[in-house]
Amino acid sequence: MHRTQPEAEGQARQPPAEAAVRKERQRRPARRPGRRPQGRRRRRAGDHRPAGAAGRPAPTPGGPPLPGRRPAHGAAAGRRRRAAHEPARPGRPAPRRRVRPLARPARHPLGGDDHIGGSCLLVESGDTRLLVDAGIRPGDTPEPPRDIAAALQARPEAVVVTHAHADHCGYVPALAARLPRLRVVATPESCRLMPVMWQDSLKVMQQRADVRNSYGGSWQPLYDRTAMDDAVTRLEELPVGVPRRIGDLTVELFPAGHILGAAGAVVRAGDRRVVVTGDISGFRQESVDGYRLPDGARGADLLVLESTCCAEKHDDRETRVGDLVSTVADVHAAGGRVLIPAFALGRAQELALLMRTRLPHVPVLVDGMAKDLTRTFESAADLSIFGGNVAPAPRPPAYDSFTEGVVIATSGMLTAGPAVEWAARILPEADSAVLLSGYQDEESGGRRLLDDARGGAPVHELPARHGTRSVPLRARVDQIRLSAHADRHGLLDIADETRAAQVMLVHGVPWKQRGFRQTLDVRGHATARTAPWQAT
């Protein structure tokens, strides 16, 4: 079951009964006046600065977190918490308390900063540390965030997940297995979608491990079923616009567009604020609206801005949708069928809705993981996708009996899954088409297909379980980008609207980030290096 925290979370705990306080005092060992235990630093109520171990240096501004530090716990911590709420005893003045301000927030990129995949940011203030995202780096054998060891050393109290794509949430089960007290916080929609994503990722990892290890390898999935089930029990729903206290930090989520449930985060430490956009878009899609910045994001100390498409200028979305609809209509009128490989979450549902509203006379099947996720998507979004001309693909597969219409199938980069099986039947058909709707990695099957088609190759090598298989290449092959990321102008609009003291770019390619950083400088935005940062 997902745990939904009460709105009043973060308010002070009620003081213990006075009898319990007296009983606790009786158990305390007597101390000589003016003395305190060696090597221990006195902690006063309101003092949130890192305590550290005796002899350990304080962190330098902008430096990495000290390994092994963790929030205070045990009997001493309990006494400090009780003292903070202890009422004054009759005849004795209330204890004097010196309140110090919260430590300045620091932010450390641990993955997905100068590359795309494995997103993970560490934010800390005082004794509190939290992560924003913990994704996997995609590949033949998925990998954790680049600096995951630093995240484990920091022992964060929580991970705030911006959305349910695997490159942002895929490592959470493995992280939760190693951090037994870790909280997993996300929007209600993401809390519904992530378990489906984790289950499918585990299935794919197990299949890849079987194949790899059959040739003498020893690779194992990043987590097992027990870890996944445990992570599901840790999920805490946090609706957008509702602040939640996590130790010395307060987190507020805001709508980020992109896909269902995607959210940016405003992280506060006192009057200091860091805004993390996650993946973000400002245009309306069939399944989700664009981002909405809260007042608390404006004038922040730091804006951590994604930069996936920071060097691109996208055509008007309606123009791109029109091109897709026109191509599908032409192929259908000629008696052919269309395969659209699509990412399982977000893109597949968007395409299905477009086909249902723009081409209601064309039959559409949704296959693979996209079929399972669409059912969860409908429930989480209170939205109808299946129905009318759109249906889940039947079992056994209708590879040969479904002779005209559209197939939306995973994987989006044509690397595995039913999309590859459909491509094996459709590519040899001269009246049919394969339309790649999203980004294609340099090593992906989709990119190789595009290169072969543009080069006039008569055959194409499709990926297979053990190697490749050759198929005739007669169908039309094209790419129609329907990006769910803000482009260059959209990102500039976000920076202008936020007007943060500094802007840091993440989730992008270094050479593109360098050019966009120069553009931000010209427009009057102070930029920070994609590196450890601390508020001044």
C-alpha positions in Angstrom: 0.0 0.0 0.0 1.2 3.5 -0.7 1.6 5.7 2.3 0.0 9.1 2.0 1.4 11.5 4.6 -1.0 13.8 6.4 -1.1 17.5 5.4 0.2 18.5 8.8 3.4 16.4 8.3 6.5 18.2 9.5 4.8 19.9 12.5 6.5 19.5 15.8 5.8 16.3 17.8 3.8 16.7 21.0 5.9 16.7 24.1 6.1 13.5 26.1 4.2 13.1 29.4 5.9 14.8 32.3 6.1 11.5 34.2 7.9 9.9 31.3 10.3 12.8 31.3 11.1 12.4 35.0 11.6 8.6 34.5 14.0 9.3 31.7 16.0 11.7 33.8 16.3 9.1 36.6 18.0 6.7 34.1 20.6 9.3 33.1 24.1 8.9 34.6 25.2 11.7 36.9 27.6 14.2 35.5 30.1 16.5 37.2 29.1 20.2 36.9 30.7 21.9 33.9 31.7 18.7 32.2 30.4 16.9 29.2 31.5 13.7 27.6 34.8 13.7 25.7 34.6 14.0 21.9 31.0 15.1 21.9 29.8 18.4 20.7 26.8 19.9 22.6 23.7 20.2 20.4 21.1 22.8 21.3 17.5 23.0 20.1 17.5 24.7 16.8 21.1 23.8 16.0 20.9 22.0 12.6 24.6 22.2 11.6 26.3 18.9 10.8 27.8 17.4 13.9 30.3 14.9 12.4 32.5 12.6 14.3 35.2 13.9 16.7 38.1 15.2 14.8 36.3 15.1 11.5 36.6 18.4 9.5 33.5 20.3 8.4 32.7 20.1 4.7 34.1 22.9 2.6 31.6 25.0 0.6 30.8 23.2 -2.6 32.8 20.1 -1.5 31.5 16.5 -1.5 29.6 15.2 1.4 31.6 13.7 4.2 31.5 9.9 3.9 29.8 8.0 6.6 27.9 10.9 8.1 24.3 10.2 9.0 21.5 11.8 11.0 21.9 11.6 14.8 20.2 8.6 16.4 20.2 6.5 19.5 19.8 7.6 23.1 21.6 10.9 22.8 19.5 11.9 19.9 16.4 11.0 21.8 17.4 13.1 24.8 18.0 16.1 22.5 14.6 15.7 20.9 12.9 15.4 24.3 14.8 18.4 25.6 13.6 20.5 22.7 10.0 20.0 23.8 10.4 19.7 27.6 8.2 22.1 29.5 9.8 24.3 32.2 9.6 22.8 35.7 7.7 24.8 38.4 10.0 27.2 40.1 12.7 26.9 37.5 13.1 29.3 34.5 12.7 27.9 31.0 16.1 26.7 29.5 17.9 29.3 27.4 18.1 28.2 23.8 20.3 29.7 21.1 18.7 29.1 17.7 21.1 28.9 14.8 20.0 29.2 11.1 19.9 26.1 8.9 23.0 25.1 7.1 23.2 26.4 3.5 21.8 23.8 1.1 24.3 22.0 -1.1 23.7 20.1 -4.3 25.9 17.3 -5.8 25.3 15.8 -9.2 25.8 12.0 -8.9 24.6 11.0 -12.4 22.7 12.3 -15.5 24.5 15.6 -15.4 26.7 15.7 -18.5 25.0 12.7 -20.0 21.5 11.3 -20.4 20.6 8.4 -18.2 21.1 7.5 -14.5 19.8 10.8 -13.2 20.6 11.3 -9.5 21.1 14.5 -7.5 22.1 14.8 -3.9 20.7 17.8 -1.9 21.8 18.3 1.7 21.4 20.8 4.5 22.4 20.3 8.1 21.9 16.6 9.0 19.4 16.0 6.2 20.2 14.5 2.8 17.9 13.5 0.1 18.2 12.4 -3.5 16.2 13.7 -6.5 15.9 10.7 -8.8 17.8 7.4 -8.9 17.7 6.2 -12.5 19.5 3.5 -14.5 21.9 4.1 -17.4 20.4 2.1 -20.3 22.4 -0.4 -22.3 22.7 -4.0 -23.0 23.3 -4.4 -19.2 21.7 -1.5 -17.3 24.0 0.3 -14.9 23.3 2.4 -11.7 23.9 6.2 -11.6 27.6 7.0 -12.1 28.5 8.0 -8.5 26.0 5.8 -6.7 28.7 5.0 -4.0 28.5 8.6 -2.9 24.7 8.3 -2.5 25.0 5.2 -0.4 27.7 6.9 1.8 25.4 9.9 2.3 22.6 7.6 3.6 19.8 9.9 2.4 16.5 10.0 4.2 14.4 10.0 1.0 14.5 9.9 -2.8 12.2 12.3 -4.5 11.3 10.8 -7.9 10.4 13.4 -10.6 8.7 10.8 -13.0 8.4 7.2 -13.8 10.8 6.8 -16.7 13.6 4.2 -16.0 16.4 6.7 -16.4 15.0 8.6 -13.4 13.4 5.9 -11.2 14.9 2.6 -12.4 17.5 2.2 -9.6 15.1 3.0 -6.7 14.5 -0.7 -5.8 18.2 -1.5 -5.6 18.8 1.7 -3.5 15.9 0.9 -1.2 17.3 -2.6 -0.6 20.6 -1.1 0.6 19.0 1.7 2.6 16.3 0.2 4.9 14.9 3.5 6.0 14.7 5.2 2.7 11.5 6.9 1.8 10.3 7.1 -1.8 8.3 10.2 -2.6 6.6 11.0 -5.9 3.3 12.2 -7.3 0.3 9.9 -7.0 0.4 9.1 -10.7 4.1 8.2 -10.6 3.4 6.0 -7.6 0.9 4.0 -9.7 3.2 3.8 -12.8 6.6 3.0 -11.2 5.8 -0.5 -10.0 4.8 -1.5 -13.5 8.1 0.0 -14.8 10.2 -1.8 -12.2 8.5 -5.2 -12.9 9.1 -4.9 -16.6 12.7 -3.8 -16.1 13.4 -6.8 -13.8 11.9 -9.1 -16.4 14.2 -7.7 -19.1 17.2 -7.8 -16.9 16.6 -11.4 -16.0 16.3 -12.3 -19.7 19.5 -10.5 -20.6 21.3 -12.1 -17.6 20.2 -15.6 -18.9 21.5 -14.9 -22.4 24.8 -13.2 -21.2 25.5 -15.9 -18.6 24.8 -18.7 -21.1 28.0 -17.6 -22.8 30.0 -17.7 -19.6 29.2 -14.2 -18.2 28.3 -13.5 -14.5 26.1 -10.4 -14.7 23.1 -10.2 -12.4 20.0 -7.9 -12.4 20.4 -4.7 -10.4 17.7 -5.9 -8.0 15.4 -8.9 -7.4 11.7 -9.4 -6.8 12.0 -9.0 -3.0 13.7 -5.6 -3.4 11.1 -4.5 -5.9 8.2 -5.5 -3.6 9.9 -3.7 -0.7 10.3 -0.5 -2.8 6.6 -0.5 -3.6 5.7 -0.5 0.2 8.0 2.6 0.6 6.0 4.7 -1.9 4.7 8.0 -0.5 2.2 10.0 -2.6 2.9 13.7 -2.6 0.4 15.8 -4.7 1.7 18.8 -6.5 1.5 22.1 -4.5 1.6 20.4 -1.1 4.9 21.1 0.9 6.3 18.1 2.7 9.0 18.2 5.5 11.9 15.8 5.2 14.3 16.5 8.0 15.7 20.0 7.7 14.4 20.3 4.1 11.0 21.0 2.7 9.9 19.6 -0.7 7.2 20.9 -3.0 6.4 19.4 -6.3 5.0 21.2 -9.4 3.6 20.0 -12.7 6.4 19.5 -15.3 4.5 18.4 -18.4 6.6 15.7 -20.2 4.5 12.6 -19.2 1.7 11.7 -16.8 2.9 12.3 -13.2 6.1 14.2 -14.1 7.0 16.9 -11.6 9.7 19.4 -10.8 10.8 20.0 -7.2 11.3 23.1 -5.1 13.6 22.1 -2.2 13.8 24.6 0.7 16.3 25.0 3.5 15.0 27.9 5.5 14.8 30.8 3.0 17.2 29.1 0.5 15.7 27.3 -2.5 16.9 24.9 -5.2 14.6 24.2 -8.1 15.0 20.9 -10.0 13.0 20.7 -13.2 13.4 17.0 -14.0 12.4 16.4 -17.6 10.1 19.3 -18.6 7.9 20.6 -21.4 5.7 23.7 -21.8 3.4 22.6 -24.6 0.1 20.8 -24.3 0.0 17.1 -25.3 -3.0 14.8 -25.7 -2.3 13.2 -22.4 -0.8 16.0 -20.3 -0.6 19.8 -20.1 2.7 21.8 -19.9 4.6 22.8 -16.8 3.3 25.3 -14.2 5.9 27.0 -12.0 4.8 27.8 -8.4 5.5 31.1 -6.9 8.1 29.4 -4.6 10.2 28.6 -7.7 10.7 32.2 -8.7 13.9 33.9 -7.6 15.4 30.6 -6.3 19.1 30.4 -5.4 19.7 27.7 -8.1 17.7 26.3 -11.0 18.8 22.8 -12.0 17.6 22.7 -15.6 17.4 19.7 -17.9 19.2 20.3 -21.3 18.2 17.3 -23.4 17.1 19.4 -26.4 19.0 22.6 -25.5 20.5 22.8 -29.0 17.3 22.0 -31.0 14.5 24.1 -32.3 11.4 22.0 -32.7 8.8 22.6 -35.4 5.4 23.6 -34.2 3.9 20.5 -32.5 0.7 20.7 -34.5 2.8 20.6 -37.7 4.6 17.5 -36.6 1.3 15.8 -35.6 -0.1 16.7 -38.9 2.8 15.1 -40.8 2.3 11.9 -38.8 -1.4 11.7 -39.3 -1.0 12.4 -43.1 1.5 9.7 -43.5 -0.5 7.1 -41.7 -3.7 8.0 -43.7 -1.8 7.6 -47.0 -0.4 4.2 -46.1 -3.8 3.0 -44.8 -5.5 4.2 -48.0 -3.0 2.2 -50.1 -3.8 -1.0 -48.2 -0.6 -1.1 -46.1 0.1 -1.2 -42.4 2.2 1.1 -40.2 4.5 0.1 -37.3 5.3 2.9 -34.8 8.0 1.7 -32.3 7.3 3.7 -29.2 8.5 4.1 -25.6 6.2 2.3 -23.3 5.4 5.2 -21.0 4.2 8.5 -22.4 4.9 8.2 -26.1 2.8 5.1 -26.7 -0.3 6.6 -24.9 0.2 9.9 -26.7 0.3 8.2 -30.1 -2.8 6.0 -29.3 -4.8 9.1 -28.3 -3.7 10.9 -31.5 -4.8 7.9 -33.6 -8.1 7.7 -31.8 -9.0 11.4 -32.2 -7.5 12.2 -35.6 -8.0 8.9 -37.5 -10.9 7.1 -35.9 -11.5 4.9 -39.0 -8.0 3.3 -38.8 -7.6 0.2 -36.6 -4.9 0.5 -34.0 -3.2 -2.1 -31.8 -1.0 -1.4 -28.8 1.5 -4.2 -28.0 4.2 -5.1 -25.6 4.9 -3.3 -22.3 3.0 -0.3 -23.7 -0.2 -2.4 -23.5 0.2 -3.1 -19.8 1.2 0.4 -19.0 -1.7 1.9 -20.9 -4.2 0.1 -18.6 -2.4 1.6 -15.5 -2.1 4.9 -17.3 -5.9 5.0 -17.9 -6.6 4.4 -14.3 -4.0 6.9 -13.0 -5.1 9.6 -15.4 -8.8 8.9 -15.4 -8.5 8.9 -19.2 -9.9 6.5 -21.8 -7.4 5.3 -24.4 -8.5 1.8 -25.3 -11.9 1.9 -27.1 -13.2 2.8 -30.4 -10.5 2.0 -33.0 -7.7 1.5 -30.4 -7.4 -2.0 -28.8 -4.7 -4.0 -26.9 -2.9 -6.5 -29.2 -4.3 -10.0 -28.9 -2.6 -13.2 -27.8 -1.4 -15.2 -29.6 0.1 -12.3 -31.7 -1.7 -11.1 -34.8 1.5 -10.5 -36.8 0.1 -12.0 -40.0 -3.7 -11.6 -39.5 -3.6 -7.9 -38.7 -3.2 -6.8 -42.4 -4.0 -3.1 -42.3 -3.9 -0.4 -39.7 -1.4 0.9 -37.1 0.7 -1.1 -34.6 2.2 0.9 -31.6 4.7 -1.4 -30.0 7.8 -1.4 -27.7 10.7 -1.0 -27.7 10.9 2.6 -29.0 14.5 2.2 -30.3 13.7 -1.1 -32.0 16.2 -3.0 -29.8 13.9 -5.8 -28.5 10.3 -6.7 -27.8 7.3 -7.1 -30.1 8.3 -4.1 -32.2 11.1 -6.2 -33.6 8.7 -9.1 -34.4 6.3 -6.7 -36.2 9.2 -5.1 -38.1 10.2 -8.5 -39.4 6.8 -8.8 -41.1 6.2 -5.2 -42.1 9.7 -4.2 -43.5 9.4 -6.5 -46.5 6.0 -5.0 -47.5 6.4 -2.2 -50.2 3.0 -0.6 -49.3 3.7 -0.5 -45.6 5.8 1.9 -43.3 7.9 2.0 -40.2 7.8 5.4 -38.5 10.3 6.0 -35.7 8.7 8.6 -33.4 11.4 9.4 -30.9 15.1 9.8 -30.3 17.3 7.0 -31.6 20.6 6.3 -29.8 23.6 5.9 -32.0 23.9 2.1 -31.2 20.1 1.4 -31.4 18.3 -0.8 -33.9 16.2 2.2 -34.9 19.3 4.2 -35.9 20.7 1.4 -37.9 17.4 1.0 -39.7 17.3 4.7 -40.5 20.9 4.5 -41.9 20.1 1.5 -44.0 16.9 3.0 -45.4 18.6 6.3 -46.3 21.5 4.5 -47.8 19.2 2.3 -50.0 20.2 -1.0 -48.5 18.2 -3.9 -49.9 18.2 -5.8 -46.6 18.3 -5.0 -42.9 19.7 -6.9 -40.0 17.2 -6.9 -37.1 18.3 -7.7 -33.6 17.5 -11.3 -32.5 17.9 -13.2 -29.2 21.1 -14.7 -30.4 22.7 -12.2 -32.9 20.7 -10.8 -35.8 18.4 -11.8 -38.7 18.2 -10.5 -42.2 14.9 -9.2 -43.7 14.2 -7.5 -47.0 13.9 -3.7 -46.7 11.0 -2.6 -49.0 8.8 -0.6 -46.6 8.9 3.2 -46.2 11.1 4.1 -43.2 11.0 7.6 -41.7 11.4 9.5 -38.4 8.8 11.9 -37.0 9.9 13.5 -33.8 7.3 14.1 -31.2 9.6 15.1 -28.4 8.2 15.5 -24.9 11.1 17.7 -23.9 11.3 21.5 -24.0 13.5 22.7 -26.9 16.0 25.6 -26.8 13.4 28.3 -26.7 11.3 26.5 -24.2 14.2 26.1 -21.8 15.0 29.8 -22.2 11.4 30.6 -21.2 11.8 28.5 -18.1 15.0 30.3 -17.1 13.4 33.7 -17.8 10.3 32.8 -15.7 12.3 31.4 -12.8 14.9 34.1 -12.6 17.1 32.1 -10.3 20.4 33.5 -9.0 22.2 30.8 -10.9 21.3 28.1 -13.5 23.0 24.7 -13.7 22.5 22.4 -16.7 22.0 18.7 -16.4 20.6 15.7 -18.4 22.4 16.7 -21.6 25.5 16.4 -23.8 28.5 18.5 -22.9 29.1 20.3 -26.2 25.4 21.3 -26.4 25.4 22.4 -22.8 28.5 24.7 -23.5 26.7 26.5 -26.3 23.5 26.9 -24.4 25.3 28.1 -21.3 26.8 30.9 -23.4 23.3 31.8 -24.6 22.1 32.0 -21.0 25.0 34.2 -20.1 24.1 36.6 -23.0 20.6 36.8 -21.8 21.7 37.8 -18.3 21.5 34.5 -16.5 24.4 33.6 -14.2 25.4 30.0 -14.8 27.0 27.5 -12.5 29.3 24.7 -13.6 27.7 21.2 -13.6 29.5 20.3 -10.5 29.1 20.3 -6.7 27.4 23.6 -5.6 26.6 25.3 -2.3 24.4 28.4 -1.7 26.4 31.5 -0.8 
